[in-house]
Amino acid sequence: SNVDPCSSTTPISFGQTVNGSLANTDCLIGFGSRADVYTFSGTQGQRIAITQNSTTFFTYLYLFNPSIQIIAQNGNANT
């Protein structure tokens, strides 16, 4: 059976650096955009910093809570 790439997540740890790439088989999030999905465990009120960058394309980051609600989002200009 086929697995929905949007339901497939990769656990990450604080301080971890992940080098990734996007492919036509990754999660399709709309307007032809693709995404990789990562998860981590935190506690309410905890402060975190997440950075991402690409020299190839404009990146966008969404942070969801366990109820799949967007709690933070940010786009960058590949800086």
PDB file of N, CA, C and O in Angstrom, chain B, residues numbered from 101:
ATOM      1  N   SER B 101       0.835  -1.189   0.000  1.00  0.00           N
ATOM      2  CA  SER B 101       0.000   0.000   0.000  1.00  0.00           C
ATOM      3  C   SER B 101       0.877   1.249   0.000  1.00  0.00           C
ATOM      4  O   SER B 101       2.000   1.234   0.505  1.00  0.00           O
ATOM      5  N   ASN B 102       0.354   2.316  -0.566  1.00  0.00           N
ATOM      6  CA  ASN B 102       1.085   3.570  -0.618  1.00  0.00           C
ATOM      7  C   ASN B 102       0.912   4.340   0.681  1.00  0.00           C
ATOM      8  O   ASN B 102      -0.176   4.368   1.257  1.00  0.00           O
ATOM      9  N   VAL B 103       1.993   4.965   1.140  1.00  0.00           N
ATOM     10  CA  VAL B 103       1.958   5.777   2.347  1.00  0.00           C
ATOM     11  C   VAL B 103       1.846   7.236   1.933  1.00  0.00           C
ATOM     12  O   VAL B 103       2.590   7.696   1.067  1.00  0.00           O
ATOM     13  N   ASP B 104       0.925   7.961   2.545  1.00  0.00           N
ATOM     14  CA  ASP B 104       0.771   9.394   2.275  1.00  0.00           C
ATOM     15  C   ASP B 104       2.026  10.113   2.751  1.00  0.00           C
ATOM     16  O   ASP B 104       2.336  10.062   3.941  1.00  0.00           O
ATOM     17  N   PRO B 105       2.764  10.786   1.855  1.00  0.00           N
ATOM     18  CA  PRO B 105       4.004  11.446   2.287  1.00  0.00           C
ATOM     19  C   PRO B 105       3.773  12.583   3.275  1.00  0.00           C
ATOM     20  O   PRO B 105       4.709  12.989   3.963  1.00  0.00           O
ATOM     21  N   CYS B 106       2.561  13.106   3.366  1.00  0.00           N
ATOM     22  CA  CYS B 106       2.263  14.168   4.328  1.00  0.00           C
ATOM     23  C   CYS B 106       2.079  13.612   5.733  1.00  0.00           C
ATOM     24  O   CYS B 106       2.169  14.362   6.704  1.00  0.00           O
ATOM     25  N   SER B 107       1.825  12.316   5.860  1.00  0.00           N
ATOM     26  CA  SER B 107       1.670  11.712   7.181  1.00  0.00           C
ATOM     27  C   SER B 107       2.970  11.063   7.640  1.00  0.00           C
ATOM     28  O   SER B 107       3.057  10.576   8.767  1.00  0.00           O
ATOM     29  N   SER B 108       3.957  11.054   6.794  1.00  0.00           N
ATOM     30  CA  SER B 108       5.255  10.483   7.116  1.00  0.00           C
ATOM     31  C   SER B 108       6.137  11.574   7.719  1.00  0.00           C
ATOM     32  O   SER B 108       6.431  12.568   7.054  1.00  0.00           O
ATOM     33  N   THR B 109       6.561  11.398   8.973  1.00  0.00           N
ATOM     34  CA  THR B 109       7.352  12.416   9.659  1.00  0.00           C
ATOM     35  C   THR B 109       8.711  11.861  10.054  1.00  0.00           C
ATOM     36  O   THR B 109       8.894  10.649  10.176  1.00  0.00           O
ATOM     37  N   THR B 110       9.665  12.773  10.252  1.00  0.00           N
ATOM     38  CA  THR B 110      11.004  12.412  10.695  1.00  0.00           C
ATOM     39  C   THR B 110      11.254  13.063  12.051  1.00  0.00           C
ATOM     40  O   THR B 110      11.246  14.290  12.154  1.00  0.00           O
ATOM     41  N   PRO B 111      11.478  12.257  13.100  1.00  0.00           N
ATOM     42  CA  PRO B 111      11.778  12.848  14.411  1.00  0.00           C
ATOM     43  C   PRO B 111      13.156  13.504  14.400  1.00  0.00           C
ATOM     44  O   PRO B 111      14.104  12.970  13.823  1.00  0.00           O
ATOM     45  N   ILE B 112      13.257  14.676  15.048  1.00  0.00           N
ATOM     46  CA  ILE B 112      14.539  15.357  15.192  1.00  0.00           C
ATOM     47  C   ILE B 112      14.727  15.742  16.651  1.00  0.00           C
ATOM     48  O   ILE B 112      13.769  15.766  17.424  1.00  0.00           O
ATOM     49  N   SER B 113      15.979  16.047  17.026  1.00  0.00           N
ATOM     50  CA  SER B 113      16.315  16.415  18.396  1.00  0.00           C
ATOM     51  C   SER B 113      16.788  17.856  18.451  1.00  0.00           C
ATOM     52  O   SER B 113      17.223  18.404  17.438  1.00  0.00           O
ATOM     53  N   PHE B 114      16.709  18.480  19.625  1.00  0.00           N
ATOM     54  CA  PHE B 114      17.217  19.836  19.803  1.00  0.00           C
ATOM     55  C   PHE B 114      18.704  19.854  19.496  1.00  0.00           C
ATOM     56  O   PHE B 114      19.447  18.968  19.918  1.00  0.00           O
ATOM     57  N   GLY B 115      19.133  20.869  18.759  1.00  0.00           N
ATOM     58  CA  GLY B 115      20.532  20.996  18.385  1.00  0.00           C
ATOM     59  C   GLY B 115      20.920  20.224  17.146  1.00  0.00           C
ATOM     60  O   GLY B 115      22.054  20.334  16.681  1.00  0.00           O
ATOM     61  N   GLN B 116      20.013  19.452  16.607  1.00  0.00           N
ATOM     62  CA  GLN B 116      20.305  18.631  15.433  1.00  0.00           C
ATOM     63  C   GLN B 116      20.236  19.460  14.157  1.00  0.00           C
ATOM     64  O   GLN B 116      19.357  20.308  14.004  1.00  0.00           O
ATOM     65  N   THR B 117      21.164  19.209  13.248  1.00  0.00           N
ATOM     66  CA  THR B 117      21.138  19.801  11.920  1.00  0.00           C
ATOM     67  C   THR B 117      20.727  18.727  10.929  1.00  0.00           C
ATOM     68  O   THR B 117      21.269  17.622  10.936  1.00  0.00           O
ATOM     69  N   VAL B 118      19.765  19.057  10.077  1.00  0.00           N
ATOM     70  CA  VAL B 118      19.281  18.114   9.074  1.00  0.00           C
ATOM     71  C   VAL B 118      19.539  18.718   7.698  1.00  0.00           C
ATOM     72  O   VAL B 118      19.139  19.850   7.430  1.00  0.00           O
ATOM     73  N   ASN B 119      20.195  17.975   6.841  1.00  0.00           N
ATOM     74  CA  ASN B 119      20.364  18.381   5.447  1.00  0.00           C
ATOM     75  C   ASN B 119      19.345  17.597   4.643  1.00  0.00           C
ATOM     76  O   ASN B 119      19.380  16.366   4.624  1.00  0.00           O
ATOM     77  N   GLY B 120      18.453  18.287   3.988  1.00  0.00           N
ATOM     78  CA  GLY B 120      17.389  17.616   3.259  1.00  0.00           C
ATOM     79  C   GLY B 120      17.302  18.083   1.829  1.00  0.00           C
ATOM     80  O   GLY B 120      18.026  18.975   1.388  1.00  0.00           O
ATOM     81  N   SER B 121      16.397  17.454   1.126  1.00  0.00           N
ATOM     82  CA  SER B 121      16.098  17.857  -0.248  1.00  0.00           C
ATOM     83  C   SER B 121      14.631  17.571  -0.500  1.00  0.00           C
ATOM     84  O   SER B 121      14.018  16.751   0.184  1.00  0.00           O
ATOM     85  N   LEU B 122      14.084  18.245  -1.475  1.00  0.00           N
ATOM     86  CA  LEU B 122      12.687  18.036  -1.831  1.00  0.00           C
ATOM     87  C   LEU B 122      12.613  17.294  -3.160  1.00  0.00           C
ATOM     88  O   LEU B 122      13.414  17.520  -4.067  1.00  0.00           O
ATOM     89  N   ALA B 123      11.636  16.407  -3.249  1.00  0.00           N
ATOM     90  CA  ALA B 123      11.447  15.604  -4.456  1.00  0.00           C
ATOM     91  C   ALA B 123       9.971  15.572  -4.814  1.00  0.00           C
ATOM     92  O   ALA B 123       9.122  15.930  -3.998  1.00  0.00           O
ATOM     93  N   ASN B 124       9.666  15.147  -6.023  1.00  0.00           N
ATOM     94  CA  ASN B 124       8.272  15.051  -6.471  1.00  0.00           C
ATOM     95  C   ASN B 124       7.453  14.077  -5.642  1.00  0.00           C
ATOM     96  O   ASN B 124       6.224  14.089  -5.712  1.00  0.00           O
ATOM     97  N   THR B 125       8.112  13.237  -4.859  1.00  0.00           N
ATOM     98  CA  THR B 125       7.401  12.263  -4.028  1.00  0.00           C
ATOM     99  C   THR B 125       7.142  12.786  -2.614  1.00  0.00           C
ATOM    100  O   THR B 125       6.488  12.109  -1.822  1.00  0.00           O
ATOM    101  N   ASP B 126       7.653  14.001  -2.278  1.00  0.00           N
ATOM    102  CA  ASP B 126       7.438  14.572  -0.948  1.00  0.00           C
ATOM    103  C   ASP B 126       6.022  15.132  -0.834  1.00  0.00           C
ATOM    104  O   ASP B 126       5.296  15.235  -1.823  1.00  0.00           O
ATOM    105  N   CYS B 127       5.652  15.484   0.376  1.00  0.00           N
ATOM    106  CA  CYS B 127       4.323  16.003   0.692  1.00  0.00           C
ATOM    107  C   CYS B 127       3.981  17.211  -0.175  1.00  0.00           C
ATOM    108  O   CYS B 127       4.727  18.189  -0.207  1.00  0.00           O
ATOM    109  N   LEU B 128       2.865  17.140  -0.868  1.00  0.00           N
ATOM    110  CA  LEU B 128       2.368  18.245  -1.700  1.00  0.00           C
ATOM    111  C   LEU B 128       1.458  19.107  -0.836  1.00  0.00           C
ATOM    112  O   LEU B 128       0.423  18.639  -0.362  1.00  0.00           O
ATOM    113  N   ILE B 129       1.847  20.389  -0.626  1.00  0.00           N
ATOM    114  CA  ILE B 129       1.086  21.244   0.288  1.00  0.00           C
ATOM    115  C   ILE B 129       0.278  22.316  -0.418  1.00  0.00           C
ATOM    116  O   ILE B 129      -0.342  23.147   0.246  1.00  0.00           O
ATOM    117  N   GLY B 130       0.266  22.323  -1.712  1.00  0.00           N
ATOM    118  CA  GLY B 130      -0.535  23.295  -2.437  1.00  0.00           C
ATOM    119  C   GLY B 130       0.300  24.140  -3.372  1.00  0.00           C
ATOM    120  O   GLY B 130       1.484  24.374  -3.131  1.00  0.00           O
ATOM    121  N   PHE B 131      -0.324  24.591  -4.435  1.00  0.00           N
ATOM    122  CA  PHE B 131       0.326  25.429  -5.441  1.00  0.00           C
ATOM    123  C   PHE B 131       1.601  24.788  -5.980  1.00  0.00           C
ATOM    124  O   PHE B 131       2.517  25.484  -6.417  1.00  0.00           O
ATOM    125  N   GLY B 132       1.654  23.466  -5.946  1.00  0.00           N
ATOM    126  CA  GLY B 132       2.813  22.747  -6.462  1.00  0.00           C
ATOM    127  C   GLY B 132       4.004  22.729  -5.522  1.00  0.00           C
ATOM    128  O   GLY B 132       5.081  22.271  -5.904  1.00  0.00           O
ATOM    129  N   SER B 133       3.835  23.219  -4.295  1.00  0.00           N
ATOM    130  CA  SER B 133       4.923  23.238  -3.325  1.00  0.00           C
ATOM    131  C   SER B 133       5.051  21.894  -2.625  1.00  0.00           C
ATOM    132  O   SER B 133       4.057  21.210  -2.382  1.00  0.00           O
ATOM    133  N   ARG B 134       6.265  21.531  -2.310  1.00  0.00           N
ATOM    134  CA  ARG B 134       6.555  20.274  -1.617  1.00  0.00           C
ATOM    135  C   ARG B 134       7.135  20.571  -0.239  1.00  0.00           C
ATOM    136  O   ARG B 134       7.684  21.648  -0.007  1.00  0.00           O
ATOM    137  N   ALA B 135       7.010  19.610   0.672  1.00  0.00           N
ATOM    138  CA  ALA B 135       7.494  19.815   2.034  1.00  0.00           C
ATOM    139  C   ALA B 135       8.032  18.524   2.621  1.00  0.00           C
ATOM    140  O   ALA B 135       7.595  17.429   2.268  1.00  0.00           O
ATOM    141  N   ASP B 136       8.990  18.676   3.522  1.00  0.00           N
ATOM    142  CA  ASP B 136       9.427  17.597   4.400  1.00  0.00           C
ATOM    143  C   ASP B 136       8.834  17.904   5.769  1.00  0.00           C
ATOM    144  O   ASP B 136       8.725  19.068   6.154  1.00  0.00           O
ATOM    145  N   VAL B 137       8.451  16.861   6.505  1.00  0.00           N
ATOM    146  CA  VAL B 137       7.775  17.043   7.787  1.00  0.00           C
ATOM    147  C   VAL B 137       8.628  16.430   8.893  1.00  0.00           C
ATOM    148  O   VAL B 137       8.994  15.256   8.834  1.00  0.00           O
ATOM    149  N   TYR B 138       8.938  17.245   9.903  1.00  0.00           N
ATOM    150  CA  TYR B 138       9.752  16.812  11.039  1.00  0.00           C
ATOM    151  C   TYR B 138       8.958  16.984  12.318  1.00  0.00           C
ATOM    152  O   TYR B 138       8.070  17.834  12.390  1.00  0.00           O
ATOM    153  N   THR B 139       9.268  16.181  13.332  1.00  0.00           N
ATOM    154  CA  THR B 139       8.610  16.278  14.630  1.00  0.00           C
ATOM    155  C   THR B 139       9.660  16.358  15.736  1.00  0.00           C
ATOM    156  O   THR B 139      10.771  15.849  15.595  1.00  0.00           O
ATOM    157  N   PHE B 140       9.285  17.011  16.844  1.00  0.00           N
ATOM    158  CA  PHE B 140      10.118  17.025  18.046  1.00  0.00           C
ATOM    159  C   PHE B 140       9.200  17.159  19.247  1.00  0.00           C
ATOM    160  O   PHE B 140       8.059  17.602  19.123  1.00  0.00           O
ATOM    161  N   SER B 141       9.704  16.775  20.406  1.00  0.00           N
ATOM    162  CA  SER B 141       8.934  16.892  21.645  1.00  0.00           C
ATOM    163  C   SER B 141       9.414  18.106  22.411  1.00  0.00           C
ATOM    164  O   SER B 141      10.616  18.307  22.586  1.00  0.00           O
ATOM    165  N   GLY B 142       8.481  18.909  22.864  1.00  0.00           N
ATOM    166  CA  GLY B 142       8.789  20.082  23.673  1.00  0.00           C
ATOM    167  C   GLY B 142       7.754  20.207  24.773  1.00  0.00           C
ATOM    168  O   GLY B 142       6.847  19.382  24.887  1.00  0.00           O
ATOM    169  N   THR B 143       7.897  21.241  25.576  1.00  0.00           N
ATOM    170  CA  THR B 143       6.931  21.489  26.640  1.00  0.00           C
ATOM    171  C   THR B 143       6.311  22.868  26.442  1.00  0.00           C
ATOM    172  O   THR B 143       6.938  23.770  25.886  1.00  0.00           O
ATOM    173  N   GLN B 144       5.082  23.017  26.900  1.00  0.00           N
ATOM    174  CA  GLN B 144       4.382  24.289  26.756  1.00  0.00           C
ATOM    175  C   GLN B 144       5.183  25.404  27.402  1.00  0.00           C
ATOM    176  O   GLN B 144       5.654  25.263  28.531  1.00  0.00           O
ATOM    177  N   GLY B 145       5.338  26.514  26.687  1.00  0.00           N
ATOM    178  CA  GLY B 145       6.077  27.654  27.194  1.00  0.00           C
ATOM    179  C   GLY B 145       7.563  27.606  26.891  1.00  0.00           C
ATOM    180  O   GLY B 145       8.271  28.593  27.092  1.00  0.00           O
ATOM    181  N   GLN B 146       8.035  26.481  26.415  1.00  0.00           N
ATOM    182  CA  GLN B 146       9.457  26.345  26.083  1.00  0.00           C
ATOM    183  C   GLN B 146       9.792  27.224  24.882  1.00  0.00           C
ATOM    184  O   GLN B 146       9.025  27.284  23.921  1.00  0.00           O
ATOM    185  N   ARG B 147      10.931  27.901  24.934  1.00  0.00           N
ATOM    186  CA  ARG B 147      11.373  28.731  23.817  1.00  0.00           C
ATOM    187  C   ARG B 147      12.284  27.896  22.927  1.00  0.00           C
ATOM    188  O   ARG B 147      13.176  27.197  23.407  1.00  0.00           O
ATOM    189  N   ILE B 148      12.044  27.982  21.621  1.00  0.00           N
ATOM    190  CA  ILE B 148      12.866  27.254  20.665  1.00  0.00           C
ATOM    191  C   ILE B 148      13.233  28.177  19.507  1.00  0.00           C
ATOM    192  O   ILE B 148      12.576  29.192  19.274  1.00  0.00           O
ATOM    193  N   ALA B 149      14.271  27.816  18.799  1.00  0.00           N
ATOM    194  CA  ALA B 149      14.659  28.524  17.580  1.00  0.00           C
ATOM    195  C   ALA B 149      14.839  27.481  16.491  1.00  0.00           C
ATOM    196  O   ALA B 149      15.516  26.473  16.688  1.00  0.00           O
ATOM    197  N   ILE B 150      14.229  27.732  15.344  1.00  0.00           N
ATOM    198  CA  ILE B 150      14.346  26.839  14.200  1.00  0.00           C
ATOM    199  C   ILE B 150      14.837  27.677  13.026  1.00  0.00           C
ATOM    200  O   ILE B 150      14.264  28.725  12.730  1.00  0.00           O
ATOM    201  N   THR B 151      15.870  27.232  12.370  1.00  0.00           N
ATOM    202  CA  THR B 151      16.359  27.947  11.193  1.00  0.00           C
ATOM    203  C   THR B 151      16.408  27.002  10.010  1.00  0.00           C
ATOM    204  O   THR B 151      16.614  25.798  10.165  1.00  0.00           O
ATOM    205  N   GLN B 152      16.218  27.557   8.841  1.00  0.00           N
ATOM    206  CA  GLN B 152      16.329  26.788   7.607  1.00  0.00           C
ATOM    207  C   GLN B 152      16.813  27.722   6.519  1.00  0.00           C
ATOM    208  O   GLN B 152      16.612  28.935   6.590  1.00  0.00           O
ATOM    209  N   ASN B 153      17.447  27.154   5.520  1.00  0.00           N
ATOM    210  CA  ASN B 153      17.858  27.990   4.408  1.00  0.00           C
ATOM    211  C   ASN B 153      18.070  27.138   3.171  1.00  0.00           C
ATOM    212  O   ASN B 153      18.246  25.922   3.243  1.00  0.00           O
ATOM    213  N   SER B 154      18.047  27.808   2.051  1.00  0.00           N
ATOM    214  CA  SER B 154      18.303  27.184   0.764  1.00  0.00           C
ATOM    215  C   SER B 154      18.955  28.210  -0.139  1.00  0.00           C
ATOM    216  O   SER B 154      18.584  29.383  -0.123  1.00  0.00           O
ATOM    217  N   THR B 155      19.918  27.778  -0.920  1.00  0.00           N
ATOM    218  CA  THR B 155      20.508  28.657  -1.918  1.00  0.00           C
ATOM    219  C   THR B 155      19.824  28.470  -3.261  1.00  0.00           C
ATOM    220  O   THR B 155      20.175  29.133  -4.237  1.00  0.00           O
ATOM    221  N   THR B 156      18.840  27.562  -3.316  1.00  0.00           N
ATOM    222  CA  THR B 156      18.181  27.206  -4.570  1.00  0.00           C
ATOM    223  C   THR B 156      16.792  27.801  -4.714  1.00  0.00           C
ATOM    224  O   THR B 156      16.398  28.174  -5.819  1.00  0.00           O
ATOM    225  N   PHE B 157      16.036  27.898  -3.619  1.00  0.00           N
ATOM    226  CA  PHE B 157      14.658  28.356  -3.695  1.00  0.00           C
ATOM    227  C   PHE B 157      14.240  29.049  -2.415  1.00  0.00           C
ATOM    228  O   PHE B 157      14.904  28.935  -1.385  1.00  0.00           O
ATOM    229  N   PHE B 158      13.125  29.772  -2.489  1.00  0.00           N
ATOM    230  CA  PHE B 158      12.529  30.447  -1.343  1.00  0.00           C
ATOM    231  C   PHE B 158      12.004  29.396  -0.378  1.00  0.00           C
ATOM    232  O   PHE B 158      11.279  28.489  -0.787  1.00  0.00           O
ATOM    233  N   THR B 159      12.360  29.504   0.893  1.00  0.00           N
ATOM    234  CA  THR B 159      11.911  28.526   1.885  1.00  0.00           C
ATOM    235  C   THR B 159      10.803  29.115   2.750  1.00  0.00           C
ATOM    236  O   THR B 159      10.697  30.331   2.903  1.00  0.00           O
ATOM    237  N   TYR B 160       9.991  28.243   3.306  1.00  0.00           N
ATOM    238  CA  TYR B 160       8.926  28.642   4.214  1.00  0.00           C
ATOM    239  C   TYR B 160       8.822  27.600   5.305  1.00  0.00           C
ATOM    240  O   TYR B 160       8.916  26.403   5.036  1.00  0.00           O
ATOM    241  N   LEU B 161       8.628  28.048   6.536  1.00  0.00           N
ATOM    242  CA  LEU B 161       8.588  27.163   7.686  1.00  0.00           C
ATOM    243  C   LEU B 161       7.259  27.325   8.411  1.00  0.00           C
ATOM    244  O   LEU B 161       6.826  28.444   8.690  1.00  0.00           O
ATOM    245  N   TYR B 162       6.620  26.212   8.711  1.00  0.00           N
ATOM    246  CA  TYR B 162       5.412  26.199   9.531  1.00  0.00           C
ATOM    247  C   TYR B 162       5.703  25.392  10.785  1.00  0.00           C
ATOM    248  O   TYR B 162       6.336  24.339  10.712  1.00  0.00           O
ATOM    249  N   LEU B 163       5.249  25.876  11.934  1.00  0.00           N
ATOM    250  CA  LEU B 163       5.334  25.138  13.186  1.00  0.00           C
ATOM    251  C   LEU B 163       3.910  24.838  13.634  1.00  0.00           C
ATOM    252  O   LEU B 163       3.109  25.749  13.841  1.00  0.00           O
ATOM    253  N   PHE B 164       3.603  23.555  13.781  1.00  0.00           N
ATOM    254  CA  PHE B 164       2.273  23.107  14.174  1.00  0.00           C
ATOM    255  C   PHE B 164       2.312  22.567  15.602  1.00  0.00           C
ATOM    256  O   PHE B 164       3.333  22.044  16.049  1.00  0.00           O
ATOM    257  N   ASN B 165       1.197  22.698  16.308  1.00  0.00           N
ATOM    258  CA  ASN B 165       1.074  22.058  17.613  1.00  0.00           C
ATOM    259  C   ASN B 165       0.544  20.629  17.395  1.00  0.00           C
ATOM    260  O   ASN B 165       0.247  20.253  16.261  1.00  0.00           O
ATOM    261  N   PRO B 166       0.423  19.829  18.468  1.00  0.00           N
ATOM    262  CA  PRO B 166      -0.049  18.447  18.292  1.00  0.00           C
ATOM    263  C   PRO B 166      -1.448  18.332  17.678  1.00  0.00           C
ATOM    264  O   PRO B 166      -1.806  17.274  17.161  1.00  0.00           O
ATOM    265  N   SER B 167      -2.244  19.410  17.728  1.00  0.00           N
ATOM    266  CA  SER B 167      -3.581  19.387  17.130  1.00  0.00           C
ATOM    267  C   SER B 167      -3.559  19.827  15.668  1.00  0.00           C
ATOM    268  O   SER B 167      -4.610  20.081  15.080  1.00  0.00           O
ATOM    269  N   ILE B 168      -2.368  19.919  15.084  1.00  0.00           N
ATOM    270  CA  ILE B 168      -2.162  20.305  13.682  1.00  0.00           C
ATOM    271  C   ILE B 168      -2.667  21.721  13.409  1.00  0.00           C
ATOM    272  O   ILE B 168      -3.204  21.996  12.336  1.00  0.00           O
ATOM    273  N   GLN B 169      -2.493  22.616  14.381  1.00  0.00           N
ATOM    274  CA  GLN B 169      -2.804  24.035  14.197  1.00  0.00           C
ATOM    275  C   GLN B 169      -1.485  24.778  14.036  1.00  0.00           C
ATOM    276  O   GLN B 169      -0.527  24.504  14.759  1.00  0.00           O
ATOM    277  N   ILE B 170      -1.426  25.719  13.090  1.00  0.00           N
ATOM    278  CA  ILE B 170      -0.207  26.506  12.901  1.00  0.00           C
ATOM    279  C   ILE B 170      -0.043  27.443  14.092  1.00  0.00           C
ATOM    280  O   ILE B 170      -0.935  28.238  14.389  1.00  0.00           O
ATOM    281  N   ILE B 171       1.099  27.350  14.775  1.00  0.00           N
ATOM    282  CA  ILE B 171       1.353  28.252  15.899  1.00  0.00           C
ATOM    283  C   ILE B 171       2.462  29.254  15.575  1.00  0.00           C
ATOM    284  O   ILE B 171       2.644  30.228  16.306  1.00  0.00           O
ATOM    285  N   ALA B 172       3.199  29.026  14.494  1.00  0.00           N
ATOM    286  CA  ALA B 172       4.202  29.989  14.026  1.00  0.00           C
ATOM    287  C   ALA B 172       4.508  29.677  12.576  1.00  0.00           C
ATOM    288  O   ALA B 172       4.407  28.531  12.137  1.00  0.00           O
ATOM    289  N   GLN B 173       4.886  30.718  11.831  1.00  0.00           N
ATOM    290  CA  GLN B 173       5.285  30.514  10.440  1.00  0.00           C
ATOM    291  C   GLN B 173       6.212  31.643  10.020  1.00  0.00           C
ATOM    292  O   GLN B 173       6.143  32.753  10.549  1.00  0.00           O
ATOM    293  N   ASN B 174       7.069  31.348   9.072  1.00  0.00           N
ATOM    294  CA  ASN B 174       8.020  32.354   8.619  1.00  0.00           C
ATOM    295  C   ASN B 174       8.562  31.970   7.258  1.00  0.00           C
ATOM    296  O   ASN B 174       8.873  30.806   7.006  1.00  0.00           O
ATOM    297  N   GLY B 175       8.671  32.952   6.388  1.00  0.00           N
ATOM    298  CA  GLY B 175       9.347  32.780   5.103  1.00  0.00           C
ATOM    299  C   GLY B 175      10.654  33.539   5.146  1.00  0.00           C
ATOM    300  O   GLY B 175      10.790  34.490   5.915  1.00  0.00           O
ATOM    301  N   ASN B 176      11.612  33.140   4.338  1.00  0.00           N
ATOM    302  CA  ASN B 176      12.857  33.907   4.292  1.00  0.00           C
ATOM    303  C   ASN B 176      13.229  34.192   2.856  1.00  0.00           C
ATOM    304  O   ASN B 176      12.647  33.644   1.919  1.00  0.00           O
ATOM    305  N   ALA B 177      14.187  35.039   2.706  1.00  0.00           N
ATOM    306  CA  ALA B 177      14.630  35.459   1.375  1.00  0.00           C
ATOM    307  C   ALA B 177      15.971  34.824   1.024  1.00  0.00           C
ATOM    308  O   ALA B 177      16.804  35.434   0.354  1.00  0.00           O
ATOM    309  N   ASN B 178      16.169  33.588   1.485  1.00  0.00           N
ATOM    310  CA  ASN B 178      17.405  32.853   1.207  1.00  0.00           C
ATOM    311  C   ASN B 178      18.635  33.610   1.671  1.00  0.00           C
ATOM    312  O   ASN B 178      19.608  33.754   0.930  1.00  0.00           O
ATOM    313  N   THR B 179      18.582  34.095   2.912  1.00  0.00           N
ATOM    314  CA  THR B 179      19.742  34.807   3.458  1.00  0.00           C
ATOM    315  C   THR B 179      20.566  33.905   4.334  1.00  0.00           C
ATOM    316  O   THR B 179      21.582  34.334   4.880  1.00  0.00           O
TER     317      THR B 179
END
